[in-house]
């Protein structure tokens, strides 16, 4: 019985233990089911793409998070309100301010990804595309070239038109072509932010008129470009330019009229190139507003445009041709070609109401007027068959004996000297060139000059007075040179003085102060 009772208690305890274990197992199962119910999957929003954001702008990123979250930015130029590129928060409705800065801003478009992290998962939920800088071509002061700030070529001092412009760009560029009126050494390739001196030159044939165009700066390896306006202001009104002649003075035409040449540029240089006619040259003016007048000497009188011993053809578009010189059977004869801006000619001729002979010639009608000599673009003399009857000037250097000077100006190229001599009014003005002589002496020479002058009435005469001028100031007498005069007759009247180291113009006058002869002393 006792054993039975013990067995019953054991069985009872075992039953209670089983129930307890069953209850514990049931509780564990219920707990496990509760954990599984609480493990929620993160829910991500659809990706948003925002294009064309610019530095300095603020944007707001909004989304709903069902779990605690963290957001990151992939670029330093896109930051959150904490000034960083990452920020965290709790589940719920989220609005995040974003700031777009100009850090590392260039002409290139850049993208930033905004990544949302929840649990063990992450996703790019937004993408912002920052626009690149506008292409810019600037001067060295940072001013952009545009319609208000063009690359401008100007006509200055009758020079060939060219210019050098400093350009700086914010992109690597290349220049492939240019307007047809511009000459540029192409192609060009230059790095970004590098100062570059761009040299441009106006092409022939575009000098007179205003020109407009663009230089297209292409971004390298791209179709993008920046247009820089470029212009040329044209020749100013009232300006004349002559191409193809050089100096207006010292031209000579052969006796038979077939050749022409100009005195050598260097005094004493006899290597002169002779060329055959025709001679072509250009006269340029804005809108071709120029007037050509041709003068030619015949029997001591000056003709204008008609009855000339040569022809000068003008197509009215600036193209002139000099030709058809007649053979000269008489004394040397001279001619002039004058080119006027139209407005100047209209003013000189009183709108065409005054004849050319009253405005272009001197009072005697035998030479060009001093008032219009600045418009001479070519002055020439044709060789003659008649020998001059003018007695030569004789020069004695340092007591070595008299030597005859050479008739003519010699190889003078100084325009001021030529102009000053042309302004001298001779007693025999019609044949003034016959009374000009030249001679060369060493610097520091003591010279005695016997000029053998004839007075205004053509009579043999003694020197009335003598004036000496220097090449450096050919318009005024030089009083620092002491000129001594002696002799009372045509044969023995002379002057003597000491030369310095500068060429001189020695002017001999009669008793009535009329110029009778001129000697050019080339001091070497």
C-alpha positions as CSV (number, residue, x, y, z in Angstrom):
1,X,0.0,0.0,0.0
2,X,2.8,2.3,0.9
3,X,4.5,1.5,-2.3
4,X,1.4,2.2,-4.2
5,X,1.0,5.6,-2.5
6,X,4.6,6.5,-3.4
7,X,4.0,5.5,-6.9
8,X,0.9,7.6,-7.1
9,X,2.8,10.7,-5.8
10,X,5.6,10.2,-8.3
11,X,3.1,9.9,-11.1
12,X,1.4,13.0,-9.9
13,X,4.7,15.0,-9.8
14,X,5.7,13.8,-13.2
15,X,2.3,14.9,-14.6
16,X,2.8,18.3,-13.0
17,X,6.3,18.5,-14.5
18,X,5.0,17.6,-17.9
19,X,2.4,20.3,-17.7
20,X,5.0,22.9,-16.6
21,X,7.3,21.9,-19.5
22,X,4.4,22.1,-21.9
23,X,3.4,25.6,-20.6
24,X,7.1,26.7,-20.9
25,X,7.3,25.5,-24.5
26,X,4.0,27.2,-25.3
27,X,5.3,30.5,-23.9
28,X,8.5,30.2,-25.9
29,X,6.5,29.6,-29.0
30,X,4.3,32.6,-28.4
31,X,7.4,34.8,-27.7
32,X,9.0,33.7,-30.9
33,X,5.8,34.5,-32.8
34,X,5.8,38.0,-31.3
35,X,9.4,38.7,-32.4
36,X,8.6,37.7,-35.9
37,X,5.6,40.0,-35.9
38,X,7.7,43.0,-34.8
39,X,10.6,42.7,-37.5
40,X,9.2,45.3,-40.1
41,X,10.7,45.6,-43.6
42,X,12.0,49.2,-44.6
43,X,9.9,51.0,-47.2
44,X,11.7,53.3,-49.6
45,X,10.2,56.1,-51.7
46,X,10.5,56.3,-55.5
47,X,13.7,58.0,-56.7
48,X,13.3,61.7,-57.5
49,X,15.6,63.4,-60.1
50,X,15.9,67.2,-59.9
51,X,17.7,68.8,-62.8
52,X,19.4,72.2,-63.3
53,X,20.1,73.1,-59.7
54,X,22.4,76.0,-59.3
55,X,24.8,77.1,-56.6
56,X,23.3,79.2,-53.8
57,X,19.9,77.6,-54.1
58,X,18.1,75.7,-51.3
59,X,16.0,72.6,-51.9
60,X,13.9,70.3,-49.6
61,X,14.0,66.5,-49.7
62,X,10.8,65.0,-48.4
63,X,10.0,61.3,-47.7
64,X,8.3,59.0,-45.3
65,X,10.5,56.6,-43.2
66,X,8.9,53.6,-41.5
67,X,12.1,52.9,-39.6
68,X,14.9,55.0,-38.1
69,X,16.9,56.4,-41.0
70,X,20.2,57.9,-42.2
71,X,20.7,59.9,-45.3
72,X,24.0,60.6,-47.1
73,X,25.1,63.0,-49.9
74,X,27.8,61.8,-52.4
75,X,29.2,65.3,-53.1
76,X,30.7,68.0,-50.9
77,X,28.8,70.7,-52.7
78,X,25.4,69.3,-51.5
79,X,25.0,69.4,-47.7
80,X,22.3,69.1,-45.1
81,X,21.1,71.5,-42.5
82,X,23.9,70.3,-40.1
83,X,26.5,71.4,-42.6
84,X,27.5,67.8,-43.3
85,X,27.0,65.3,-46.0
86,X,25.1,62.9,-43.7
87,X,22.2,63.2,-41.2
88,X,20.1,60.7,-39.2
89,X,16.6,60.7,-37.7
90,X,13.6,58.6,-36.5
91,X,10.8,57.1,-38.5
92,X,8.0,59.4,-39.6
93,X,7.5,62.2,-42.1
94,X,10.8,63.7,-43.0
95,X,11.7,67.1,-44.7
96,X,15.4,67.7,-45.1
97,X,16.7,71.1,-46.3
98,X,19.6,70.8,-48.8
99,X,22.0,73.5,-49.8
100,X,23.8,73.6,-53.2
101,X,27.2,75.4,-53.1
102,X,29.7,76.5,-55.7
103,X,32.4,74.2,-54.4
104,X,34.3,72.6,-57.3
105,X,32.0,74.4,-59.7
106,X,33.1,74.3,-63.4
107,X,31.6,74.4,-66.8
108,X,30.8,70.7,-66.5
109,X,27.5,69.3,-65.3
110,X,27.8,67.3,-62.1
111,X,25.4,64.9,-60.3
112,X,25.0,64.1,-56.5
113,X,23.2,61.0,-55.2
114,X,21.1,61.2,-52.0
115,X,21.1,57.7,-50.4
116,X,18.5,56.6,-47.7
117,X,19.6,53.9,-45.3
118,X,17.1,52.0,-43.1
119,X,17.9,48.7,-41.3
120,X,20.4,46.9,-43.4
121,X,19.1,48.3,-46.7
122,X,19.9,51.5,-48.6
123,X,18.6,53.1,-51.8
124,X,19.3,56.2,-53.8
125,X,16.1,58.2,-53.4
126,X,17.1,61.4,-55.0
127,X,19.5,62.7,-57.6
128,X,20.3,66.4,-58.1
129,X,22.1,67.6,-61.3
130,X,24.0,70.8,-60.8
131,X,24.4,72.9,-64.0
132,X,27.8,73.8,-65.1
133,X,29.0,77.4,-65.4
134,X,28.1,79.2,-68.6
135,X,31.1,79.3,-71.0
136,X,32.8,82.6,-70.8
137,X,35.6,84.4,-72.8
138,X,36.9,87.4,-70.9
139,X,39.6,90.1,-71.1
140,X,42.4,90.2,-68.5
141,X,40.1,92.4,-66.3
142,X,37.5,89.7,-66.1
143,X,35.0,91.5,-68.4
144,X,33.2,89.1,-70.7
145,X,33.5,89.8,-74.4
146,X,30.0,90.4,-75.7
147,X,28.0,92.9,-77.8
148,X,28.9,95.7,-75.3
149,X,32.6,94.6,-75.2
150,X,33.7,93.5,-78.6
151,X,37.1,92.7,-80.0
152,X,37.5,95.8,-82.0
153,X,40.1,96.7,-84.7
154,X,40.5,100.4,-85.5
155,X,42.2,102.3,-88.3
156,X,45.1,104.2,-86.6
157,X,47.8,106.5,-88.2
158,X,47.5,105.0,-91.7
159,X,49.1,101.7,-90.4
160,X,48.3,98.1,-91.4
161,X,45.4,97.1,-89.2
162,X,46.2,94.4,-86.7
163,X,45.8,93.9,-83.0
164,X,46.6,91.6,-80.1
165,X,43.9,90.8,-77.6
166,X,44.3,89.0,-74.3
167,X,41.6,86.4,-73.6
168,X,40.9,84.2,-70.6
169,X,38.3,81.4,-70.6
170,X,36.8,79.2,-68.1
171,X,37.0,76.2,-70.4
172,X,39.5,74.5,-72.6
173,X,38.9,75.9,-76.1
174,X,39.8,75.7,-79.7
175,X,39.3,78.2,-82.5
176,X,38.7,76.5,-85.9
177,X,37.8,79.4,-88.2
178,X,37.3,83.1,-88.5
179,X,35.5,85.7,-90.6
180,X,37.0,86.0,-94.1
181,X,38.1,89.5,-93.5
182,X,40.4,88.4,-90.6
183,X,43.7,86.7,-90.7
184,X,44.4,84.4,-87.7
185,X,46.9,81.6,-87.3
186,X,44.5,78.7,-87.1
187,X,43.7,76.2,-85.6
188,X,44.3,77.2,-82.0
189,X,43.9,75.0,-78.8
190,X,44.3,76.5,-75.4
191,X,43.7,75.2,-71.8
192,X,41.1,76.7,-69.4
193,X,41.9,79.7,-67.2
194,X,45.0,80.4,-69.2
195,X,45.7,84.0,-70.5
196,X,46.3,83.9,-74.2
197,X,47.3,86.7,-76.5
198,X,45.3,86.4,-79.7
199,X,46.8,88.1,-82.7
200,X,44.5,89.1,-85.5
201,X,45.1,91.1,-88.7
202,X,42.8,92.7,-91.3
203,X,43.0,90.9,-94.7
204,X,43.7,92.9,-97.8
205,X,40.6,94.2,-99.5
206,X,38.6,95.0,-96.4
207,X,40.3,98.2,-95.3
208,X,37.8,100.9,-96.2
209,X,34.4,99.6,-94.9
210,X,33.0,98.6,-91.4
211,X,33.2,94.8,-90.8
212,X,31.3,92.7,-88.3
213,X,31.6,89.0,-87.4
214,X,32.1,86.5,-84.6
215,X,35.0,84.3,-83.4
216,X,33.5,81.0,-82.2
217,X,35.4,79.5,-79.3
218,X,34.5,75.8,-79.1
219,X,34.8,73.8,-75.9
220,X,37.3,71.1,-76.7
221,X,35.6,67.7,-77.4
222,X,32.2,69.2,-77.2
223,X,29.6,70.9,-79.4
224,X,29.3,73.9,-77.0
225,X,30.7,77.2,-78.0
226,X,31.0,80.9,-77.0
227,X,30.7,83.5,-79.7
228,X,32.9,86.6,-79.3
229,X,31.7,89.6,-81.4
230,X,34.6,91.1,-83.5
231,X,34.4,94.2,-85.6
232,X,36.5,96.6,-87.6
233,X,35.5,100.3,-87.4
234,X,36.5,101.0,-91.0
235,X,38.5,104.0,-92.3
236,X,37.4,107.3,-90.8
237,X,35.7,109.8,-93.1
238,X,38.1,112.2,-94.7
239,X,41.1,109.8,-94.7
240,X,43.0,108.7,-97.8
241,X,45.4,105.8,-97.9
242,X,47.7,105.0,-100.8
243,X,49.1,101.5,-101.3
244,X,51.7,100.6,-103.9
245,X,53.7,103.9,-104.2
246,X,55.6,104.5,-101.0
247,X,57.0,108.0,-100.9
248,X,55.3,110.6,-103.1
249,X,58.6,112.3,-104.0
250,X,61.6,111.8,-106.2
251,X,60.0,109.9,-109.0
252,X,61.6,110.0,-112.5
253,X,60.2,109.0,-115.8
254,X,62.6,108.0,-118.7
255,X,62.9,110.2,-121.8
256,X,61.0,107.7,-123.9
257,X,58.3,107.3,-121.3
258,X,58.7,103.6,-120.9
259,X,60.3,103.3,-117.5
260,X,60.0,104.9,-114.1
261,X,62.1,104.8,-110.9
262,X,62.5,106.4,-107.5
263,X,65.7,107.8,-106.0
264,X,67.5,105.4,-103.6
265,X,66.5,105.6,-100.0
266,X,70.0,106.0,-98.8
267,X,72.0,109.1,-99.9
268,X,74.9,108.1,-102.1
269,X,73.3,104.8,-103.1
270,X,73.1,104.6,-106.9
271,X,71.5,101.2,-107.1
272,X,68.1,102.3,-108.4
273,X,65.6,99.8,-109.8
274,X,64.0,100.9,-113.0
275,X,60.6,99.4,-113.9
276,X,58.4,99.5,-117.0
277,X,55.0,101.1,-117.1
278,X,52.1,100.6,-116.4
279,X,52.3,101.5,-112.7
280,X,49.3,100.3,-110.7
281,X,48.5,101.5,-107.2
282,X,45.5,101.9,-104.9
283,X,43.8,104.9,-103.4
284,X,41.5,103.9,-100.5
285,X,38.8,105.9,-98.8
286,X,35.6,105.1,-96.9
287,X,32.9,104.4,-99.5
288,X,35.4,105.3,-102.2
289,X,34.8,108.9,-101.5
290,X,38.0,110.3,-103.0
291,X,38.8,112.7,-105.9
292,X,41.8,112.3,-108.2
293,X,43.4,115.3,-110.0
294,X,46.3,114.9,-112.4
295,X,48.7,117.8,-113.3
296,X,51.2,117.9,-116.1
297,X,53.7,120.6,-117.3
298,X,53.7,121.6,-120.9
299,X,55.7,124.6,-122.3
300,X,56.2,126.0,-118.8
301,X,52.5,125.9,-117.9
302,X,50.6,123.4,-115.7
303,X,47.6,121.6,-117.2
304,X,45.0,119.8,-115.1
305,X,43.5,116.4,-116.3
306,X,43.5,117.4,-120.0
307,X,46.3,117.7,-122.6
308,X,48.7,115.8,-120.3
309,X,51.8,113.9,-121.5
310,X,50.6,110.8,-119.6
311,X,47.4,109.0,-118.6
312,X,46.1,108.1,-115.2
313,X,43.1,105.7,-115.3
314,X,40.8,105.5,-112.2
315,X,38.0,102.9,-112.0
316,X,36.4,104.9,-109.2
317,X,36.9,101.9,-106.8
318,X,40.4,102.9,-105.8
319,X,42.3,101.1,-108.5
320,X,44.6,103.5,-110.5
321,X,47.0,102.8,-113.4
322,X,49.6,105.3,-114.6
323,X,50.8,104.7,-118.2
324,X,51.1,106.0,-121.8
325,X,53.8,108.6,-121.2
326,X,54.7,110.4,-124.4
327,X,58.3,110.6,-125.4
328,X,59.8,114.0,-124.4
329,X,61.5,116.0,-127.1
330,X,62.0,119.1,-125.0
331,X,63.2,120.1,-121.5
332,X,62.5,118.2,-118.4
333,X,58.8,118.4,-117.4
334,X,57.1,117.5,-114.2
335,X,53.7,116.1,-113.2
336,X,51.7,115.5,-110.0
337,X,48.9,113.2,-109.0
338,X,46.8,114.5,-106.2
339,X,44.2,112.5,-104.1
340,X,41.6,114.3,-102.0
341,X,39.1,113.1,-99.5
342,X,35.9,114.1,-101.2
343,X,34.8,116.4,-98.4
344,X,38.2,118.2,-98.6
345,X,37.9,118.6,-102.3
346,X,34.3,119.9,-102.0
347,X,35.5,122.5,-99.5
348,X,38.5,123.6,-101.5
349,X,36.5,123.9,-104.7
350,X,33.5,125.6,-102.9
351,X,31.3,122.6,-103.7
352,X,32.6,122.6,-107.3
353,X,31.8,126.2,-108.1
354,X,35.5,127.2,-108.3
355,X,37.6,125.9,-111.3
356,X,40.6,123.7,-110.4
357,X,43.0,126.2,-111.9
358,X,42.1,128.6,-109.2
359,X,42.5,126.2,-106.4
360,X,45.2,123.7,-107.4
361,X,47.8,125.9,-109.1
362,X,50.0,128.7,-107.8
363,X,49.3,132.3,-108.8
364,X,51.4,132.0,-112.0
365,X,49.7,128.8,-113.1
366,X,53.1,127.1,-113.5
367,X,53.2,124.7,-110.5
368,X,51.0,123.1,-107.8
369,X,49.7,125.4,-105.1
370,X,51.3,125.2,-101.7
371,X,47.8,125.0,-100.3
372,X,47.2,121.6,-101.8
373,X,50.7,120.1,-101.8
374,X,49.8,117.8,-98.9
375,X,47.4,116.0,-101.2
376,X,50.2,115.1,-103.6
377,X,50.6,111.3,-103.7
378,X,53.1,111.2,-106.6
379,X,55.4,113.9,-107.9
380,X,57.5,112.9,-110.9
381,X,59.8,114.5,-113.5
382,X,60.3,113.2,-117.0
383,X,63.8,113.4,-118.5
384,X,64.3,115.9,-121.3
385,X,66.6,116.3,-124.3
386,X,67.5,119.9,-123.8
387,X,70.6,120.7,-121.8
388,X,70.0,123.3,-119.1
389,X,71.7,126.7,-119.8
390,X,71.9,127.5,-116.1
391,X,75.5,128.0,-115.0
392,X,76.5,125.3,-112.4
393,X,77.3,126.2,-108.8
394,X,80.9,125.7,-107.9
395,X,82.1,124.5,-104.5
396,X,85.7,124.8,-103.1
397,X,86.2,122.4,-100.1
398,X,89.1,123.2,-97.8
399,X,90.9,125.2,-100.5
400,X,91.3,122.2,-102.8
401,X,89.9,124.0,-105.9
402,X,86.5,124.7,-107.5
403,X,84.3,121.7,-108.4
404,X,80.9,121.9,-110.1
405,X,77.9,120.8,-108.1
406,X,75.4,118.4,-109.7
407,X,72.1,119.8,-110.9
408,X,69.0,118.5,-109.1
409,X,68.0,117.5,-105.6
410,X,70.0,114.4,-105.5
411,X,68.8,111.5,-103.4
412,X,66.8,113.3,-100.8
413,X,64.1,111.3,-99.1
414,X,63.3,113.4,-96.1
415,X,59.7,114.6,-96.7
416,X,60.1,117.7,-94.6
417,X,63.2,118.8,-96.6
418,X,61.4,118.1,-99.9
419,X,58.3,120.0,-98.7
420,X,60.4,123.0,-97.5
421,X,62.2,123.2,-100.9
422,X,59.0,122.9,-102.8
423,X,57.7,125.9,-100.9
424,X,60.6,128.1,-102.0
425,X,59.5,130.6,-104.7
426,X,62.2,131.2,-107.3
427,X,62.8,134.2,-109.5
428,X,62.3,131.8,-112.4
429,X,59.6,129.8,-110.8
430,X,58.6,128.0,-114.0
431,X,62.0,126.4,-114.3
432,X,62.9,126.3,-110.6
433,X,64.2,122.7,-110.8
434,X,67.0,123.9,-113.1
435,X,68.3,126.1,-110.3
436,X,68.7,123.4,-107.6
437,X,72.1,121.7,-107.2
438,X,73.6,119.2,-104.8
439,X,77.1,118.5,-103.6
440,X,78.6,116.2,-100.9
441,X,81.3,117.4,-98.4
442,X,83.0,115.8,-95.3
443,X,81.7,117.0,-91.9
444,X,83.6,119.9,-90.6
445,X,84.7,121.2,-94.0
446,X,85.4,124.8,-94.8
447,X,83.5,125.6,-98.0
448,X,83.5,128.5,-100.5
449,X,80.6,128.6,-102.8
450,X,80.3,130.6,-106.1
451,X,76.7,130.3,-107.3
452,X,76.7,132.4,-110.5
453,X,73.2,133.8,-110.1
454,X,70.9,135.7,-112.4
455,X,68.4,138.2,-110.8
456,X,64.7,138.4,-111.3
457,X,65.2,140.2,-114.6
458,X,67.5,137.4,-115.9
459,X,70.6,139.6,-115.6
460,X,73.9,138.3,-114.2
461,X,74.2,139.5,-110.7
462,X,76.2,139.4,-107.4
463,X,74.7,137.6,-104.4
464,X,72.3,139.8,-102.6
465,X,72.0,137.6,-99.5
466,X,72.5,134.0,-98.5
467,X,70.4,131.9,-96.1
468,X,71.4,128.6,-94.6
469,X,69.0,126.0,-93.2
470,X,69.6,122.6,-91.7
471,X,67.8,119.3,-92.6
472,X,66.6,119.1,-89.0
473,X,64.7,122.4,-89.4
474,X,64.4,123.0,-93.1
475,X,61.8,125.7,-92.8
476,X,63.8,128.3,-90.9
477,X,67.2,130.0,-91.2
478,X,70.0,128.7,-88.9
479,X,71.7,131.7,-87.5
480,X,74.3,129.7,-85.6
481,X,76.3,129.2,-88.9
482,X,78.3,132.3,-89.6
483,X,78.1,133.0,-93.4
484,X,80.6,135.4,-94.9
485,X,80.0,137.1,-98.3
486,X,82.5,138.6,-100.6
487,X,82.8,139.8,-104.3
488,X,80.8,142.3,-106.1
489,X,80.3,140.8,-109.5
490,X,78.6,137.8,-111.1
491,X,81.9,136.1,-111.6
492,X,83.5,136.5,-108.2
493,X,80.5,136.8,-105.8
494,X,80.8,134.0,-103.3
495,X,80.1,132.9,-99.7
496,X,82.2,130.9,-97.3
497,X,81.5,129.2,-93.9
498,X,82.4,126.2,-91.8
499,X,80.1,123.1,-92.1
500,X,79.1,121.1,-89.1
501,X,77.9,117.5,-89.2
502,X,74.4,118.0,-90.6
503,X,73.3,118.4,-94.2
504,X,72.4,122.0,-95.2
505,X,70.2,123.9,-97.6
506,X,72.0,127.0,-98.9
507,X,69.7,129.6,-100.5
508,X,71.1,132.4,-102.7
509,X,69.0,135.5,-103.3
510,X,69.4,138.6,-105.5
511,X,69.3,142.2,-104.3
512,X,65.5,142.1,-104.4
513,X,65.4,139.1,-102.1
514,X,64.2,136.8,-104.8
515,X,65.5,133.2,-104.7
516,X,67.9,132.5,-107.6
517,X,69.6,129.3,-106.7
518,X,69.7,126.6,-104.0
519,X,72.5,124.2,-103.1
520,X,72.0,121.1,-101.1
521,X,75.1,120.3,-99.1
522,X,75.2,116.7,-98.1
523,X,77.5,116.5,-95.1
524,X,79.0,113.0,-94.8
